Amino acid sequence: MFLQIHTLTSFAAALLNRDDAGLAKRIPFGNAERMRVSSQCLKKHWRDELHRRLALPKGIRSRMFFEREVWRRVVEAGVPENNATKLVTLLIGELISAKEDKNVVKGNKGAKAAAHPLHLKQPVLFGKPEADYFVGLILECNRTGENLEVILKESKKKIKAEKTNLRAMVKAAGINDLVAGIEGALFGRFVTSDILARPEAAVHVAHSFTVHPLQTEVDYFTVVDDLKEDLEHAGAAHAGDMELGAGLFYGYVVVDVPLLVSNLTGCHQSAWQTQPEETEEEARNVLERLIEAIATVSPGAKLGSTAPYTRAGFVLLESGRSQPRTLANAYLEALTAKGDIMQAAVDKLGSHAKELDEMYGQTETRFVASIKSTECLSGASKGTLAEAVQGALDTIWGKR
Protein backbone atom coordinates (compact mmCIF):
# COMPACT_ATOMS: atom_id res chain seq x y z
CA MET A 1 0.00 0.00 0.00
CA PHE A 2 1.44 3.35 -1.06
CA LEU A 3 0.54 6.94 -0.34
CA GLN A 4 1.67 9.40 -3.02
CA ILE A 5 1.83 13.12 -2.25
CA HIS A 6 2.01 15.68 -5.07
CA THR A 7 2.34 19.40 -4.34
CA LEU A 8 2.56 22.70 -6.18
CA THR A 9 4.10 25.49 -4.13
CA SER A 10 4.93 29.03 -5.26
CA PHE A 11 7.83 31.00 -3.78
CA ALA A 12 8.61 34.68 -4.28
CA ALA A 13 12.17 36.07 -4.12
CA ALA A 14 14.11 33.46 -2.15
CA LEU A 15 17.24 31.33 -2.04
CA LEU A 16 15.73 28.02 -1.05
CA ASN A 17 18.71 25.72 -1.52
CA ARG A 18 22.28 26.72 -2.35
CA ASP A 19 25.05 24.82 -4.09
CA ASP A 20 28.73 24.93 -3.13
CA ALA A 21 29.16 28.23 -4.96
CA GLY A 22 26.28 29.87 -3.10
CA LEU A 23 24.00 29.82 -6.15
CA ALA A 24 20.48 28.46 -6.32
CA LYS A 25 20.51 24.74 -7.11
CA ARG A 26 19.30 23.90 -10.60
CA ILE A 27 18.70 20.95 -12.90
CA PRO A 28 18.05 20.55 -16.64
CA PHE A 29 14.71 18.85 -17.27
CA GLY A 30 12.82 18.52 -20.54
CA ASN A 31 13.28 21.61 -22.66
CA ALA A 32 14.59 23.98 -19.99
CA GLU A 33 16.83 24.39 -16.99
CA ARG A 34 14.91 24.53 -13.70
CA MET A 35 15.56 25.73 -10.18
CA ARG A 36 15.40 22.85 -7.69
CA VAL A 37 15.41 22.03 -4.00
CA SER A 38 17.21 18.84 -3.00
CA SER A 39 15.42 16.04 -1.19
CA GLN A 40 18.04 16.23 1.58
CA CYS A 41 17.16 19.88 2.20
CA LEU A 42 13.43 19.14 2.23
CA LYS A 43 13.76 16.20 4.63
CA LYS A 44 15.92 18.20 7.04
CA HIS A 45 13.22 20.86 7.45
CA TRP A 46 10.44 18.27 7.68
CA ARG A 47 12.33 16.32 10.34
CA ASP A 48 12.75 19.47 12.41
CA GLU A 49 9.01 20.13 12.21
CA LEU A 50 8.13 16.53 13.09
CA HIS A 51 10.29 16.73 16.19
CA ARG A 52 8.28 19.75 17.29
CA ARG A 53 4.97 18.03 16.65
CA LEU A 54 5.51 14.37 17.57
CA ALA A 55 6.36 12.89 20.96
CA LEU A 56 8.61 10.22 19.45
CA PRO A 57 12.29 9.55 20.19
CA LYS A 58 14.73 11.58 18.17
CA GLY A 59 17.62 10.07 16.30
CA ILE A 60 21.19 11.28 16.72
CA ARG A 61 23.06 11.95 13.46
CA SER A 62 26.67 12.73 14.30
CA ARG A 63 30.31 11.82 13.72
CA MET A 64 30.79 12.07 17.49
CA PHE A 65 28.01 9.69 18.57
CA PHE A 66 30.34 7.10 20.12
CA GLU A 67 32.37 9.69 22.01
CA ARG A 68 29.46 11.82 23.30
CA GLU A 69 26.70 9.23 23.74
CA VAL A 70 28.57 6.01 24.55
CA TRP A 71 32.14 6.67 25.81
CA ARG A 72 31.06 9.58 28.02
CA ARG A 73 28.33 7.55 29.73
CA VAL A 74 30.60 4.51 30.15
CA VAL A 75 33.25 6.65 31.85
CA GLU A 76 30.62 8.30 34.05
CA ALA A 77 29.54 4.79 35.09
CA GLY A 78 33.03 4.11 36.43
CA VAL A 79 34.97 2.47 33.60
CA PRO A 80 38.56 3.83 33.38
CA GLU A 81 38.97 6.14 30.38
CA ASN A 82 41.66 4.03 28.71
CA ASN A 83 39.56 0.87 29.05
CA ALA A 84 36.48 2.71 27.82
CA THR A 85 38.31 3.99 24.76
CA LYS A 86 39.53 0.51 23.81
CA LEU A 87 36.12 -1.07 24.37
CA VAL A 88 34.25 1.59 22.39
CA THR A 89 36.88 1.38 19.62
CA LEU A 90 36.27 -2.36 19.45
CA LEU A 91 32.52 -1.75 19.28
CA ILE A 92 32.94 0.75 16.42
CA GLY A 93 35.07 -1.74 14.52
CA GLU A 94 32.31 -4.33 14.76
CA LEU A 95 29.49 -1.94 13.92
CA ILE A 96 30.87 0.23 11.13
CA SER A 97 32.74 -1.37 8.26
CA ALA A 98 35.77 0.24 6.64
CA LYS A 99 33.80 0.55 3.43
CA GLU A 100 31.20 2.72 5.17
CA ASP A 101 33.70 4.88 7.03
CA LYS A 102 37.24 4.68 5.67
CA ASN A 103 38.74 6.68 8.51
CA VAL A 104 36.98 5.28 11.55
CA VAL A 105 39.68 3.85 13.80
CA LYS A 106 43.19 2.49 13.55
CA GLY A 107 43.13 -1.23 13.01
CA ASN A 108 39.45 -1.29 11.99
CA LYS A 109 39.56 -3.78 9.13
CA GLY A 110 42.44 -2.04 7.42
CA ALA A 111 41.08 1.48 7.76
CA LYS A 112 43.33 4.45 8.40
CA ALA A 113 43.30 6.26 11.72
CA ALA A 114 40.88 9.13 12.19
CA ALA A 115 41.86 12.45 13.76
CA HIS A 116 40.02 11.28 16.88
CA PRO A 117 39.84 7.53 17.60
CA LEU A 118 36.13 7.68 18.44
CA HIS A 119 35.01 10.01 15.64
CA LEU A 120 33.55 8.74 12.37
CA LYS A 121 34.47 10.26 9.04
CA GLN A 122 30.79 10.71 8.13
CA PRO A 123 27.75 11.33 10.35
CA VAL A 124 25.78 8.14 11.03
CA LEU A 125 22.23 8.01 12.36
CA PHE A 126 21.69 6.25 15.69
CA GLY A 127 18.76 6.25 18.07
CA LYS A 128 18.71 6.85 21.81
CA PRO A 129 17.69 3.20 22.45
CA GLU A 130 20.79 2.09 20.54
CA ALA A 131 22.99 4.30 22.70
CA ASP A 132 21.39 2.74 25.80
CA TYR A 133 22.04 -0.75 24.48
CA PHE A 134 25.68 -0.05 23.56
CA VAL A 135 26.39 1.44 26.99
CA GLY A 136 24.81 -1.56 28.72
CA LEU A 137 26.76 -3.96 26.52
CA ILE A 138 30.10 -2.34 27.34
CA LEU A 139 29.35 -2.13 31.06
CA GLU A 140 28.46 -5.81 31.07
CA CYS A 141 31.64 -6.67 29.17
CA ASN A 142 33.68 -4.59 31.59
CA ARG A 143 32.41 -6.69 34.49
CA THR A 144 33.81 -9.94 33.01
CA GLY A 145 37.29 -9.37 34.52
CA GLU A 146 39.83 -6.84 35.63
CA ASN A 147 42.48 -7.70 33.04
CA LEU A 148 41.93 -5.51 29.97
CA GLU A 149 43.02 -8.22 27.54
CA VAL A 150 40.47 -10.58 29.05
CA ILE A 151 37.81 -7.89 28.88
CA LEU A 152 38.54 -7.21 25.21
CA LYS A 153 38.57 -10.93 24.39
CA GLU A 154 35.26 -11.51 26.14
CA SER A 155 33.80 -8.37 24.60
CA LYS A 156 34.69 -9.45 21.09
CA LYS A 157 33.24 -12.90 21.71
CA LYS A 158 30.02 -11.37 23.00
CA ILE A 159 29.71 -8.92 20.12
CA LYS A 160 30.33 -11.62 17.53
CA ALA A 161 27.87 -13.95 19.27
CA GLU A 162 25.20 -11.26 19.09
CA LYS A 163 25.65 -10.32 15.45
CA THR A 164 21.94 -10.47 14.81
CA ASN A 165 19.42 -7.78 14.13
CA LEU A 166 19.86 -5.03 16.71
CA ARG A 167 16.13 -4.39 16.83
CA ALA A 168 15.59 -7.86 18.32
CA MET A 169 18.48 -7.41 20.77
CA VAL A 170 17.19 -4.04 21.91
CA LYS A 171 13.72 -5.46 22.47
CA ALA A 172 15.22 -8.39 24.38
CA ALA A 173 16.91 -5.82 26.60
CA GLY A 174 13.50 -4.38 27.43
CA ILE A 175 13.74 -1.28 25.23
CA ASN A 176 10.67 -0.76 23.08
CA ASP A 177 11.30 2.71 21.64
CA LEU A 178 12.08 3.33 17.98
CA VAL A 179 15.56 1.91 17.47
CA ALA A 180 16.90 4.66 15.19
CA GLY A 181 14.43 7.39 16.13
CA ILE A 182 11.69 8.89 13.99
CA GLU A 183 14.28 9.79 11.32
CA GLY A 184 15.25 6.16 10.87
CA ALA A 185 11.62 5.04 10.74
CA LEU A 186 10.80 7.56 8.03
CA PHE A 187 13.94 8.06 5.99
CA GLY A 188 15.99 4.93 6.74
CA ARG A 189 19.61 4.38 7.63
CA PHE A 190 22.27 2.96 5.35
CA VAL A 191 24.67 0.65 7.14
CA THR A 192 25.84 -2.85 6.18
CA SER A 193 26.88 -4.04 9.62
CA ASP A 194 25.33 -7.35 10.64
CA ILE A 195 24.70 -6.15 14.17
CA LEU A 196 22.92 -2.92 13.24
CA ALA A 197 19.28 -2.84 12.29
CA ARG A 198 18.98 -1.32 8.84
CA PRO A 199 15.57 0.29 8.56
CA GLU A 200 14.87 0.93 4.89
CA ALA A 201 13.46 4.32 3.98
CA ALA A 202 9.65 4.22 4.14
CA VAL A 203 9.40 7.77 2.77
CA HIS A 204 10.86 8.45 -0.69
CA VAL A 205 11.40 12.11 -1.55
CA ALA A 206 12.05 13.56 -5.00
CA HIS A 207 13.94 16.78 -5.63
CA SER A 208 11.36 19.48 -6.24
CA PHE A 209 11.77 21.68 -9.31
CA THR A 210 10.11 24.63 -11.03
CA VAL A 211 7.46 23.83 -13.63
CA HIS A 212 8.80 26.68 -15.75
CA PRO A 213 12.32 27.72 -16.84
CA LEU A 214 14.84 28.95 -14.29
CA GLN A 215 14.18 32.52 -13.18
CA THR A 216 16.88 34.12 -11.02
CA GLU A 217 18.67 37.39 -10.61
CA VAL A 218 21.67 38.58 -8.61
CA ASP A 219 20.75 40.80 -5.68
CA TYR A 220 23.43 43.38 -4.87
CA PHE A 221 23.37 44.60 -1.28
CA THR A 222 25.37 46.90 1.00
CA VAL A 223 25.76 47.23 4.76
CA VAL A 224 25.98 50.63 6.42
CA ASP A 225 28.29 51.18 9.40
CA ASP A 226 26.20 53.13 11.92
CA LEU A 227 29.26 54.66 13.57
CA LYS A 228 30.65 55.99 10.29
CA GLU A 229 27.48 57.50 8.87
CA ASP A 230 28.36 61.03 10.05
CA LEU A 231 31.78 60.95 8.42
CA GLU A 232 32.39 62.44 5.03
CA HIS A 233 32.57 59.85 2.25
CA ALA A 234 31.72 57.10 4.70
CA GLY A 235 30.45 54.75 2.00
CA ALA A 236 29.31 51.20 2.60
CA ALA A 237 30.98 49.12 5.28
CA HIS A 238 30.33 45.96 3.27
CA ALA A 239 28.98 45.07 -0.17
CA GLY A 240 27.97 41.70 -1.49
CA ASP A 241 25.59 39.83 -3.75
CA MET A 242 23.47 36.67 -3.73
CA GLU A 243 21.35 34.89 -6.28
CA LEU A 244 17.62 35.00 -5.70
CA GLY A 245 14.95 33.09 -7.54
CA ALA A 246 11.19 32.82 -7.71
CA GLY A 247 9.10 29.98 -8.99
CA LEU A 248 6.32 27.43 -8.82
CA PHE A 249 7.71 24.09 -7.63
CA TYR A 250 6.36 20.59 -8.18
CA GLY A 251 7.07 18.24 -5.28
CA TYR A 252 6.61 14.48 -5.05
CA VAL A 253 6.79 12.12 -2.05
CA VAL A 254 5.93 8.42 -1.74
CA VAL A 255 5.22 6.61 1.54
CA ASP A 256 5.48 2.82 1.70
CA VAL A 257 2.84 2.43 4.42
CA PRO A 258 3.48 -1.24 5.41
CA LEU A 259 7.21 -0.48 5.72
CA LEU A 260 6.50 2.63 7.79
CA VAL A 261 4.33 0.64 10.21
CA SER A 262 7.04 -2.04 10.37
CA ASN A 263 9.72 0.57 11.14
CA LEU A 264 7.55 2.15 13.82
CA THR A 265 6.58 -1.06 15.58
CA GLY A 266 9.01 -3.81 14.60
CA CYS A 267 6.23 -5.95 13.13
CA HIS A 268 6.67 -7.74 9.81
CA GLN A 269 5.45 -5.73 6.82
CA SER A 270 2.88 -8.38 5.98
CA ALA A 271 1.24 -7.85 9.40
CA TRP A 272 0.90 -4.07 9.18
CA GLN A 273 -2.93 -4.19 9.04
CA THR A 274 -3.29 -6.52 12.02
CA GLN A 275 -1.60 -4.30 14.60
CA PRO A 276 -3.40 -2.96 17.70
CA GLU A 277 -5.60 0.10 17.33
CA GLU A 278 -3.08 2.31 19.14
CA THR A 279 -0.44 1.33 16.55
CA GLU A 280 -2.73 2.43 13.73
CA GLU A 281 -3.38 5.71 15.53
CA GLU A 282 0.34 6.34 15.92
CA ALA A 283 1.04 5.60 12.24
CA ARG A 284 -1.85 7.81 11.13
CA ASN A 285 -0.60 10.59 13.39
CA VAL A 286 2.88 10.35 11.86
CA LEU A 287 1.43 10.49 8.34
CA GLU A 288 -0.87 13.41 9.17
CA ARG A 289 2.02 15.41 10.60
CA LEU A 290 4.27 14.48 7.66
CA ILE A 291 1.73 15.63 5.06
CA GLU A 292 1.12 18.83 7.00
CA ALA A 293 4.87 19.48 7.11
CA ILE A 294 5.21 18.84 3.36
CA ALA A 295 2.41 21.33 2.65
CA THR A 296 3.37 24.08 5.08
CA VAL A 297 7.08 23.97 5.99
CA SER A 298 9.30 26.09 3.76
CA PRO A 299 12.99 25.33 3.26
CA GLY A 300 15.24 28.27 2.72
CA ALA A 301 18.66 29.74 3.14
CA LYS A 302 18.80 33.46 3.91
CA LEU A 303 15.65 33.24 6.03
CA GLY A 304 16.29 36.60 7.67
CA SER A 305 16.49 38.48 4.40
CA THR A 306 13.88 36.67 2.27
CA ALA A 307 11.25 35.24 4.70
CA PRO A 308 10.38 32.41 2.27
CA TYR A 309 7.34 31.23 4.23
CA THR A 310 4.55 29.95 2.05
CA ARG A 311 2.15 27.04 1.79
CA ALA A 312 1.35 24.65 -1.01
CA GLY A 313 -1.46 25.88 -3.23
CA PHE A 314 -2.21 22.36 -4.41
CA VAL A 315 -1.92 18.97 -2.66
CA LEU A 316 -2.93 15.73 -4.36
CA LEU A 317 -2.98 12.54 -2.28
CA GLU A 318 -3.21 9.16 -4.00
CA SER A 319 -3.57 5.86 -2.16
CA GLY A 320 -3.32 2.44 -3.75
CA ARG A 321 -1.39 -0.78 -4.12
CA SER A 322 0.03 -0.17 -7.59
CA GLN A 323 3.63 0.81 -8.26
CA PRO A 324 3.94 4.54 -7.59
CA ARG A 325 4.67 6.93 -10.46
CA THR A 326 5.60 10.59 -10.43
CA LEU A 327 3.60 13.17 -12.36
CA ALA A 328 6.73 15.25 -12.99
CA ASN A 329 6.59 14.49 -16.71
CA ALA A 330 3.56 16.76 -16.93
CA TYR A 331 6.18 19.52 -17.01
CA LEU A 332 8.66 18.06 -19.50
CA GLU A 333 7.62 21.01 -21.64
CA ALA A 334 8.21 23.95 -19.34
CA LEU A 335 5.23 26.21 -18.74
CA THR A 336 5.47 29.80 -19.93
CA ALA A 337 5.30 32.55 -17.34
CA LYS A 338 2.04 34.13 -18.39
CA GLY A 339 -1.52 34.16 -17.14
CA ASP A 340 -2.51 32.09 -14.10
CA ILE A 341 0.51 29.80 -13.96
CA MET A 342 -0.76 27.96 -10.86
CA GLN A 343 -4.00 27.03 -12.63
CA ALA A 344 -2.05 26.10 -15.74
CA ALA A 345 0.17 23.83 -13.65
CA VAL A 346 -2.84 22.13 -12.02
CA ASP A 347 -4.47 21.62 -15.43
CA LYS A 348 -1.26 20.23 -16.90
CA LEU A 349 -0.87 17.78 -14.01
CA GLY A 350 -4.48 16.66 -14.34
CA SER A 351 -4.09 16.18 -18.09
CA HIS A 352 -0.99 14.04 -17.61
CA ALA A 353 -2.68 11.95 -14.92
CA LYS A 354 -5.58 11.35 -17.32
CA GLU A 355 -3.16 10.23 -20.04
CA LEU A 356 -1.58 7.72 -17.66
CA ASP A 357 -5.02 6.52 -16.55
CA GLU A 358 -6.00 5.91 -20.17
CA MET A 359 -2.84 3.90 -20.76
CA TYR A 360 -2.61 1.91 -17.51
CA GLY A 361 -6.03 2.34 -15.90
CA GLN A 362 -6.70 4.31 -12.74
CA THR A 363 -5.69 2.24 -9.75
CA GLU A 364 -5.30 5.06 -7.20
CA THR A 365 -7.94 6.70 -5.05
CA ARG A 366 -7.48 10.47 -5.15
CA PHE A 367 -8.08 13.27 -2.69
CA VAL A 368 -7.17 16.88 -3.42
CA ALA A 369 -6.94 20.19 -1.62
CA SER A 370 -6.37 23.20 -3.85
CA ILE A 371 -6.78 26.96 -4.11
CA LYS A 372 -7.48 26.45 -7.84
CA SER A 373 -10.08 24.58 -9.84
CA THR A 374 -9.43 20.82 -10.01
CA GLU A 375 -12.01 19.87 -12.62
CA CYS A 376 -9.15 18.35 -14.60
CA LEU A 377 -8.83 15.64 -11.92
CA SER A 378 -12.00 13.68 -12.52
CA GLY A 379 -12.97 11.42 -9.67
CA ALA A 380 -10.83 13.20 -7.08
CA SER A 381 -12.56 14.14 -3.84
CA LYS A 382 -11.89 17.81 -3.11
CA GLY A 383 -11.90 19.39 0.34
CA THR A 384 -9.70 21.02 2.90
CA LEU A 385 -6.25 19.58 3.47
CA ALA A 386 -7.45 17.95 6.69
CA GLU A 387 -10.37 16.36 4.85
CA ALA A 388 -8.11 15.12 2.05
CA VAL A 389 -5.68 13.59 4.55
CA GLN A 390 -8.51 11.94 6.50
CA GLY A 391 -9.98 10.49 3.32
CA ALA A 392 -6.68 9.13 2.04
CA LEU A 393 -5.78 7.51 5.37
CA ASP A 394 -9.26 6.00 5.72
CA THR A 395 -8.84 4.28 2.34
CA ILE A 396 -5.41 3.00 3.35
CA TRP A 397 -6.78 1.37 6.50
CA GLY A 398 -9.90 0.12 4.73
CA LYS A 399 -12.40 2.43 6.40
CA ARG A 400 -13.98 3.82 3.25
N, C-alpha and C positions, 0 to 999 in steps of 0.2 A: 504494500500500500504506500503510495507516494502522495505528498502534498507539494504542488508546484505554486510558486509565488512570483507573479510578474508585477512590476511596478513601472510607473512613469513619473519622474520627479524633475521639476524645473528649478534650476539655481540661477540667481543673478550673479553679479560680479563676485567671483570667489576663486580661491586656489585650493581645491578640494584634496588633491593628492599630488605631491611633488616627486619628481625624479631626482637623481643624484646631482643634477645641475641646477636644481631649484625651479625647474620649469614644470608646467602642468603635464601630467602623464598623458600619453596619446597612443593611438593604435590605428593602423590602416584597416579599414573594413569596407568591403564592397567597392563603391566608386569614390570613396572619400576618406580622408584621415579624420579620426574622431578624437575627442577628449575622453579620457577614461578614468575610472577610480578602481584601484586594485581590490581584489577580494580580500586580501590581507588587511587593507585599510578598513574596509567595511566591517569585517568580523571584529576587529579591535574595538571599534566604537559600539557595536552591538553587544559584545561581551561586557563592556563597562556598564552599559545600561541594564543588562540582565542581572549583574551583580547588585545593582541598586534596587531592583524590583523583585528578585527571587531570594528566598531564604534557603539557598543551597550552598554546599561547600565550594569554596573557590579553589581553583588550581593555582599552582605556583610555577611560573615559567621563568627560569633563571639559570645562568651559568653557575651560580653560587649556591644552588640548592643544598648540596651535600655538606658544604661548610656551614651555612647559616641554619639549616633546618635539621641536620642530622648530627654532624660533629659537635656543634655547640651544645645541643641537648645531651649528648652522650657524656661530654666533659662535665656539664653541670650535674649529671647523675653520679659523678665520682670516678669515671674512667680517666686514668692519666692521659695527658694530651698526646704524648708520643704513641701510646697504645691506641688511642682513639684514631689518630691519623692513619696508622697502619691498617686498622680494621676497616675504616671507611674507604681507604684506598682500595683494599681488597674487594669491598662491596661494589665500588664503582667499576672495577675491572670485570666483575661478573655481570653487572647490569648493562653497561654501555659498551658496545663493541668498538674496536678501533676504526671500523668502517664508518660508524656513525659519528664518532668524535675522534679525529686523528691525533689530537693533542690532549688527551684526557690525563693520563698519568704515566709516569715512567714505569716501564715493565708491563704495561697493559697490552698484552697481545701484540707486541712489537711497536706500539705507538711511541711517539716522542713525548718528552716531558712537557707539561704545560708550565706557564709562568707560576701558577700556584698549584700544588699537587691535588687540591680538592676542587679546582675550578674546571668546568667543561669548556670546550672551545665554542660550542653553540648552546644557546638556551634550550633546555628540555623541559617539557611540561610534566609536573608531578602533582599529585593531590595531597592534601593534609593527611588522609588515612594512610597513604603510602609512607609519608614521613614517620608517622606513628609506628608503623610496622617495622621500618628499617631500624629505628631507634631501639625498639624492643628486641629485635633480632640481635643487634650488636651487644646490648646489655646482657642478653642470655648467653651469647658466645663468650663474653668477657668473664662470666662466672664459671666457665669450665675448667679454669686453672690459673695459677699465678704466672707461670712461665709463658712469655709472649709467643714463643715458637709453638707451644702447645695450643695456645689460644687461636693463633692463626691457622694451624692445621685443623683444629676442630671447627673453626669458623668456615673454612673452605669446604670441608666435608658437609657441613650443615647446608650451606648455600647450594652446593651441587645437588644434594639430596632433595632440595625443595625447588628445583628448577621446573616448576609447574606454573600454571597461570596464577599470577599474583592476586587476581580478584578472588579466587577460591581460598588462597592462603589468608588474605585479609579477613574474609568472612569467617574463616576458621578461628581467627584470633579475636573474633567478637566485634569486628568493626564493620558496620553496615552502611556507612556513608558512601557517596560516589567515590570510586577509587581515584580517578584523575580529575575530580572536580567537574563543575558544569561545563567548562571548556572542553574537557576530554569527551564528555558525553555528547556534546554537540558537534565539535569540529575535529575530534579524533586526536591521536598521538602516534607519531611514526617512530617506532623503535623495533628492532629485530631481536632483542634479548629474549631468551626463553622464559626468564623469570618474570619479566614485566608484562602485565596485561596490555594488549594493544587495541584499545577501542578504535574501531574504524569510524571515520567521519560520517555521522548521520545527516549532517546538513552540508549540502554542496552549494557553493556560492560562485557565481560567475562574475567576471569583471563587468561593471556597468560602463556604458558608453553613450555618447550623444547620438540621437537619431538623425542628426543633421551634421554637416561638415564642421570641423574644428573652428571655433570662434574665440580667439584670444587677443589680448593686446598687452603691451608692456606699460605698467603703471610707474611713472617716475614720481618719487616723493622726496621731501626734505624734512629735516628736523631742526627746529629753532632752539638755540641755546638761550634760555631765559635770562641768564646773567650777562649775556653779551648784547642784548637787544638795544641797549641805550648807547652802545658804542658806534662810532661812525664806521661804515662799511663792515658791519658785523657779519653779514652773510649767513649762510646755512652752516650749522654745526655738523651736519651729516647729510649726505644725499645718497639715494639708492634707487633700485627699481625691482619690480617683481612682475611676473606674468599673471594676469588674471583672465579668467574665462567665464563664459555664461553658456548655459545649455539645458536641453531637455534630455535626461538620461533614462535609458531602459535598463532595468535591473531584473535579475533572474536568480531564484533560489529554489533548490529542491530539498525536501526533507524525506528521508527514508524512515517512515514512522515505526515499523517493527524494529529496526536497528536502534532508533532513538529510545524506545521503551526498553530494549535489551540493555543499552548502555546505562540507562537510569536505574534499572532494577537488578541487573545480573541474570535475568531470565533468558531462555533461549528465544531467538527471534520468532520461531514458529508458535511460541506460546504467548505472544504479545497481547492477544485479545482475551486471554483467560486469566489475566491478573486481577487482583482485588480492586474494588472500586476506588480505593484511595490512590492506587497506582495510576489508574486512568485519569483521575483528577489532577495528579501531579504532572503527568505527561501533557494533558490539555493545557494546564496552566503555563508550562514551559513554552508550548507552541503559541499560545495567545500572546505571551510577553515577547516572544521572538518576532511574530508578525507585526506587532505594534512597534517594536524597535526598528524593523526594516522600513516601516512606513513613516516613522516620525523622527528618527535619529539621523542627524546630518553629520557626515564626516567633514573634515576641513582643517587644513593648515591656515595660519593667519586668522584665527578666530577673532582676535581683538580688533582687527582692521577690516574684516569683511562680514562678520556676523552671518555666516551662511546657514541660518536656521530656516528650514522649510519642511514641508510635508508632502508626501506623494499625492499627486492629483488623481492617480488611477492605481487601483490594486485589484488584480485578478487572481483568485485562488482556484486551483483545480485539484480535485482529489480523484484518485483512481489507481488501478493496479497495473496499468500499462506502463511500458518504458517511458520515462519522462522525455520531453523534447522542448528545447527552447523556442521562443518565438522571435528571437533576435533577427532571423532572416527576413522578417517583415521590413527591416530597414537596410537591406543590402543596397538598395538605391536610396541614398541619403535624401531626407526631406528638405525642401527648400524653405528658407526662413521668410515665409510670408503668410498672411492670414492667421487663422487660429491654429498654431502648430500643435498645440496639445490635442485638439479635436482631430486634426489630421493624423497624429500619431496613434490615437485610439482607433480611428477608422482603419488605418493601415494594419494594425495588429489584429483587429477583428477580421479583416479580409484575408490575412495570411492564415489565421486559425481556421477559417472556413475552407480554404484551399486544402489544408492538411486533413480536415474532417472528411472532405469529399474524396480524398485519396486513400485514407486509412480508416475512416469511420471515427465518429466521436466516441471515445471511451472514457472521457473525463466528465465529472460533474463540476459545473462552474458557478462561482459566486463572485460578484464584482461590487466594488465600491468606487465611485468615480464622481468628479466634479463636472464631467462632460457626458454627453449622450453616449449610451452604449448599445444603441439599436443594432450596431454591426455584430454584436455578440449574441446571436440568437440562442435562446435557451438558458442564458445565464441569469441567475437570480440576483437582482440589484437591491442594495440596501446600504445601511451605514457600514463602516468597517467592522464594528462589533457584530452586527448581524451577519455579515459575510463570513467572518471567522467562526461564529457559532454554527452556521450552516455547514461550512466545510468540515469542521471537526465532528459534527453529528453524523455526517455521511461516512467519515472514516471509521467511527466506532459503531456504525450500523444502527443509528437512532433516527434515521430519516428514510 
